[in-house]
């Protein structure tokens, strides 16, 4: 079904929101659009409150896939550029999003300090070069620009994606045991489309970039429990999906 023809899920709050997200997430592999439409709507509304108005801002959507987030940014009036290194991912829901760029997030074809915001949702765990991506975010952002970086950290319940919960045995033993028992996963084979990205090391990495300032770190789906990300060990398991909010100095 096309994006235009589909009715968007209703806006929910509180526990109803958590139930809605869980229900949509359970069907994400076979029908991703409803789940990502809700996440995109929430993310854009949040970013508009924090860094807005988004209208007129030039925003790069890294790892855009078929453009669910780009569509929400454009609905808010932003000039959003979807970027992905996979033609298959860009065309996952039909035609690739308009004005997309086929490129590696660690080697962007944009000039220095040329964008107002960078949005990277669920990208880091699918890319082999976290440092390269953070470096490009630092480079292309204008001074005062913002970045939203979220990913599914490895030891969270869904860190192994199709291989979960085998991933809890570790990034070497877990995938190896899964493949011996079940064969290669349908998608996101470890070392090719899936990588072990942890919260603590990623925060330490980001702090090595002098022009980026961490504004906030939180669990994506339950941000009110942000104290979790301050507890080493616990955060790697309980966060589920980590968000780092950045500003260019």
MARPADO-211528 format. One line per field, with one value per residue (C-alpha): residue number from 0; residue in one letter; chain; x, y, z. Coordinates in nm, 2 decimals. Layout:
k = NUM  ...
r = A  ...
c = A  ...
px = X  ...
py = Y  ...
pz = Z  ...
This chain:
k = 0  1  2  3  4  5  6  7  8  9  10  11  12  13  14  15  16  17  18  19  20  21  22  23  24  25  26  27  28  29  30  31  32  33  34  35  36  37  38  39  40  41  42  43  44  45  46  47  48  49  50  51  52  53  54  55  56  57  58  59  60  61  62  63  64  65  66  67  68  69  70  71  72  73  74  75  76  77  78  79  80  81  82  83  84  85  86  87  88  89  90  91  92  93  94  95  96  97  98  99  100  101  102  103  104  105  106  107  108  109  110  111  112  113  114  115  116  117  118  119  120  121  122  123  124  125  126  127  128  129  130  131  132  133  134  135  136  137  138  139  140  141  142  143  144  145  146  147  148  149  150  151  152  153  154  155  156  157  158  159  160  161  162  163  164  165  166  167  168  169  170  171  172  173  174  175  176  177  178  179  180  181  182  183  184  185  186  187  188  189  190  191  192  193  194  195  196  197  198  199  200  201  202  203  204  205  206  207  208  209  210  211  212  213  214  215  216  217  218  219  220  221  222  223  224  225  226  227  228  229  230  231  232  233  234  235  236  237  238  239  240  241  242  243  244  245  246  247  248
r = X  X  X  X  X  X  X  X  X  X  X  X  X  X  X  X  X  X  X  X  X  X  X  X  X  X  X  X  X  X  X  X  X  X  X  X  X  X  X  X  X  X  X  X  X  X  X  X  X  X  X  X  X  X  X  X  X  X  X  X  X  X  X  X  X  X  X  X  X  X  X  X  X  X  X  X  X  X  X  X  X  X  X  X  X  X  X  X  X  X  X  X  X  X  X  X  X  X  X  X  X  X  X  X  X  X  X  X  X  X  X  X  X  X  X  X  X  X  X  X  X  X  X  X  X  X  X  X  X  X  X  X  X  X  X  X  X  X  X  X  X  X  X  X  X  X  X  X  X  X  X  X  X  X  X  X  X  X  X  X  X  X  X  X  X  X  X  X  X  X  X  X  X  X  X  X  X  X  X  X  X  X  X  X  X  X  X  X  X  X  X  X  X  X  X  X  X  X  X  X  X  X  X  X  X  X  X  X  X  X  X  X  X  X  X  X  X  X  X  X  X  X  X  X  X  X  X  X  X  X  X  X  X  X  X  X  X  X  X  X  X  X  X  X  X  X  X  X  X
c = A  A  A  A  A  A  A  A  A  A  A  A  A  A  A  A  A  A  A  A  A  A  A  A  A  A  A  A  A  A  A  A  A  A  A  A  A  A  A  A  A  A  A  A  A  A  A  A  A  A  A  A  A  A  A  A  A  A  A  A  A  A  A  A  A  A  A  A  A  A  A  A  A  A  A  A  A  A  A  A  A  A  A  A  A  A  A  A  A  A  A  A  A  A  A  A  A  A  A  A  A  A  A  A  A  A  A  A  A  A  A  A  A  A  A  A  A  A  A  A  A  A  A  A  A  A  A  A  A  A  A  A  A  A  A  A  A  A  A  A  A  A  A  A  A  A  A  A  A  A  A  A  A  A  A  A  A  A  A  A  A  A  A  A  A  A  A  A  A  A  A  A  A  A  A  A  A  A  A  A  A  A  A  A  A  A  A  A  A  A  A  A  A  A  A  A  A  A  A  A  A  A  A  A  A  A  A  A  A  A  A  A  A  A  A  A  A  A  A  A  A  A  A  A  A  A  A  A  A  A  A  A  A  A  A  A  A  A  A  A  A  A  A  A  A  A  A  A  A
px = 0.00  0.13  0.22  -0.05  -0.32  -0.25  -0.43  -0.18  -0.21  -0.37  -0.17  -0.14  0.00  0.13  0.09  -0.14  0.16  0.38  0.12  0.08  0.45  0.49  0.20  0.33  0.69  0.58  0.47  0.76  0.94  0.64  0.47  0.72  0.53  0.29  0.56  0.80  0.52  0.44  0.81  0.87  0.57  0.69  1.05  0.97  0.73  0.99  1.27  1.04  0.99  1.36  1.53  1.25  1.08  1.20  1.04  1.31  1.59  1.81  1.81  2.00  1.83  2.11  2.02  1.69  1.56  1.24  1.19  0.94  1.12  1.20  0.83  0.75  1.03  0.90  0.54  0.68  0.83  1.19  1.42  1.51  1.77  1.73  2.07  2.12  2.40  2.15  1.93  1.72  1.66  1.56  1.31  1.18  0.83  0.82  1.00  1.29  1.21  1.24  1.58  1.75  2.13  2.29  2.60  2.79  2.71  3.08  3.16  2.89  2.89  2.80  3.01  3.15  2.90  2.62  2.32  2.11  2.03  2.13  1.89  2.03  1.77  1.87  2.18  2.49  2.42  2.40  2.73  3.09  3.24  3.07  3.37  3.34  2.97  3.02  3.31  3.09  2.81  3.06  3.19  2.86  2.67  2.66  2.78  2.48  2.34  2.18  2.20  1.98  2.16  1.97  2.05  1.96  2.25  2.39  2.29  1.93  1.65  1.65  2.02  2.07  1.76  1.66  1.93  1.78  1.82  2.14  2.32  2.32  2.60  2.82  2.89  3.11  2.96  2.59  2.58  2.80  2.56  2.25  2.39  2.48  2.13  1.92  2.14  2.20  1.94  1.69  1.85  2.13  2.40  2.65  2.96  2.78  2.46  2.47  2.74  2.78  2.75  2.75  2.65  2.95  3.21  3.00  2.96  3.34  3.39  3.16  3.34  3.66  3.51  3.58  3.31  3.03  2.86  2.63  2.31  2.12  2.13  1.81  1.62  1.43  1.10  1.09  1.29  1.15  1.37  1.69  1.87  1.92  2.18  2.39  2.44  2.71  2.61  2.24  2.22  2.35  2.06  1.77  1.79  1.66  1.73  1.97  1.94  2.23  2.13  2.42  2.50  2.78  2.98
py = 0.00  0.34  0.60  0.83  0.56  0.44  0.58  0.69  0.53  0.74  0.95  0.77  0.87  0.71  0.34  0.34  0.47  0.19  -0.08  0.08  0.08  -0.28  -0.40  -0.22  -0.33  -0.70  -0.66  -0.44  -0.70  -0.77  -0.43  -0.16  0.15  0.18  0.14  0.39  0.63  0.66  0.70  0.96  1.16  1.16  1.23  1.53  1.68  1.65  1.80  2.08  2.17  2.15  2.29  2.44  2.56  2.29  2.47  2.59  2.39  2.18  1.84  1.52  1.19  0.94  0.58  0.70  0.37  0.43  0.78  0.74  1.01  1.22  1.24  1.36  1.62  1.75  1.76  1.99  2.22  2.11  2.06  1.70  1.50  1.12  0.95  0.57  0.35  0.08  0.11  -0.18  0.00  0.32  0.12  -0.09  0.07  0.14  0.42  0.57  0.90  1.21  1.39  1.10  1.07  0.73  0.76  0.62  0.80  0.80  0.98  1.23  1.44  1.76  2.07  2.16  2.33  2.31  2.16  2.27  1.92  1.56  1.28  0.92  0.67  0.31  0.35  0.29  -0.08  -0.13  0.05  -0.07  0.28  0.46  0.70  0.79  0.87  1.09  1.27  1.34  1.47  1.71  1.82  1.89  2.06  2.44  2.59  2.56  2.28  1.98  1.60  1.31  0.98  0.66  0.30  -0.04  -0.11  -0.47  -0.61  -0.47  -0.73  -0.67  -0.60  -0.91  -0.84  -1.17  -1.35  -1.24  -1.36  -1.55  -1.21  -1.21  -1.47  -1.20  -1.07  -1.36  -1.66  -1.56  -1.51  -1.82  -2.04  -1.89  -1.97  -2.33  -2.39  -2.18  -2.08  -1.72  -1.47  -1.34  -1.00  -0.82  -1.09  -1.01  -0.84  -0.74  -0.56  -0.57  -0.47  -0.46  -0.10  -0.04  0.27  0.33  0.31  0.52  0.80  0.79  0.81  1.10  1.30  1.27  1.51  1.86  2.05  1.82  1.86  1.59  1.76  1.46  1.08  0.88  0.56  0.63  0.46  0.56  0.89  0.96  0.68  0.85  0.77  0.42  0.55  0.68  0.33  0.13  -0.23  -0.18  0.07  -0.18  -0.42  -0.20  0.09  -0.11  0.18  0.47  0.83  1.08  1.45  1.66  2.02  2.16  2.41
pz = 0.00  -0.08  0.18  0.06  0.07  0.42  0.72  0.99  1.33  1.60  1.85  2.18  2.52  2.84  2.87  2.57  2.37  2.49  2.41  2.06  1.99  2.11  1.90  1.59  1.66  1.66  1.30  1.20  0.99  0.77  0.78  0.88  0.78  1.07  1.33  1.17  1.09  1.46  1.55  1.28  1.39  1.75  1.66  1.44  1.69  1.96  1.74  1.64  2.01  2.09  1.78  1.58  1.40  1.16  0.87  0.63  0.80  0.59  0.75  0.65  0.73  0.75  0.69  0.56  0.41  0.22  0.37  0.65  0.86  0.56  0.48  0.84  0.82  0.49  0.63  0.90  0.63  0.65  0.35  0.42  0.23  0.26  0.25  0.23  0.09  -0.02  -0.32  -0.19  0.14  -0.04  -0.25  0.03  0.02  -0.35  -0.54  -0.36  -0.18  -0.38  -0.39  -0.21  -0.21  -0.24  -0.02  0.28  0.61  0.69  0.36  0.29  -0.03  0.15  0.21  0.56  0.79  0.53  0.72  1.02  1.16  1.12  1.20  1.23  1.35  1.39  1.18  1.40  1.45  1.08  0.99  1.04  1.10  1.40  1.43  1.06  1.10  1.40  1.23  0.93  1.16  1.32  0.98  0.80  1.08  1.10  1.43  1.66  1.45  1.62  1.57  1.69  1.69  1.80  1.77  1.91  2.15  2.13  2.46  2.46  2.40  2.03  1.98  1.77  1.55  1.39  1.60  1.93  2.20  2.09  2.08  2.46  2.44  2.29  1.94  1.84  2.02  1.98  1.60  1.55  1.75  1.58  1.24  1.34  1.45  1.21  0.92  0.83  0.94  0.69  0.71  0.90  0.91  1.18  1.05  0.72  0.81  1.19  1.43  1.81  1.92  2.29  2.49  2.71  2.43  2.20  2.45  2.50  2.13  2.08  2.35  2.15  1.89  2.02  1.83  1.94  2.27  2.42  2.53  2.65  2.65  2.71  2.63  2.31  2.41  2.78  2.80  3.15  3.27  3.15  3.48  3.33  3.08  3.37  3.52  3.34  3.27  3.34  3.05  2.80  2.88  2.98  2.74  2.44  2.20  2.30  2.19  2.20  2.13  2.01  1.93  1.72  1.93
